[in-house]
């Protein structure tokens, strides 16, 4: 005879399909959280998220027991958008246009979503699911880079590991500059255009320093995470 535990009750509750009204409330909370985290970063107030969603704190925490759970759900959503962009790019006949599509989507996310930009580093190494999503993202980027290089459309010395740095420079820097509203929120497009011109093989000059490896990047971020927790 099986024993009923608190854990089994929680698992059963989680597996039970949500009622239509509960599902709508969850979606409203997630939409509001995505907007608030994007505007204010990971330190945004849960009370503000509940206010914008039009639900009480109890409803919010019923669907997302902790703020971390809510932040994780919005980050997963960001990775879903990137995954969709990768799949669309890989289906394009033109290898350069496919790469441009992915870089544009990723730069826009980083320019407009503070939580994704701020959290994708430290949060990445707390959550196995996000580590996996990041590894999948890098593998797609490697394939897109290799395809564009094989077609002679992309400089030969670019590495997939260069791409996150380029995107952070474009999306992160312009996102901070435009957050007050005085500068066009579309400024990131200007600098992405300059970066894309620099990725073309025409007139490319040798780069003075080698790209880091993916293992070096992940080891460095993990070390920073451990230092923050110490």
PyMOL commands that set and color helices and strands:
alter all, ss='L'
color gray80, all
select helices_A, chain A and resi 6-15+20-40+46-53+57-63+67-91+95-112+114-125+128-150+160-178+187-199+214-229
alter helices_A, ss='H'
color red, helices_A
deselect
rebuild
show_as cartoon
